[in-house]
Amino acid sequence: MGEDWLSESLGRIFRKMGSSYENAKKEFKDGYKDSLSEGIDSSDKEKKEPFVDVFKTGDKVKVLVEAPGALDNEVHLGVYNKDVLHIYIPSRHQDYSADIKLPADVRNKKAKYRYKNGVLAISLDIKKR
């Protein structure tokens, strides 16, 4: 009788532990995707203002933007009010967006940019008066 009781008790304990484990695993997993290969829903993406450095050198305004993971072929730039640079850069995990006040009026038709190692470097010609 002693072994049967112990065996039944241990069986109940392990079944209860297994059921508790499965419930905890399900609750934890509900908020997460089964696999990273499923990707990220664009509505779940974080939108972030990137770190930016702006400086004026001679007849140019240079802007450096930290945007790790960005898609370099998807960079969107625009100038409005002659001295505000708007940037929008999508990436796999978050989108970067900012309106940057520039130290001078610029010519947006001559904007050049290069993306390398997570940093977007933008060069804009200063408008001649």
Secondary structure, 3 states (H helix, E strand, C coil): CHHHHHHHHHHHHHHHHHHHHHHHHHHHHHCCCCCHHHCCCHHHCEEECCCEEEEEECCEEEEEEECCCECHHHCEEEEECCCEEEEEEEECCEEEEEEEECCCCEEEEEEEEEEECCEEEEEEEECCC
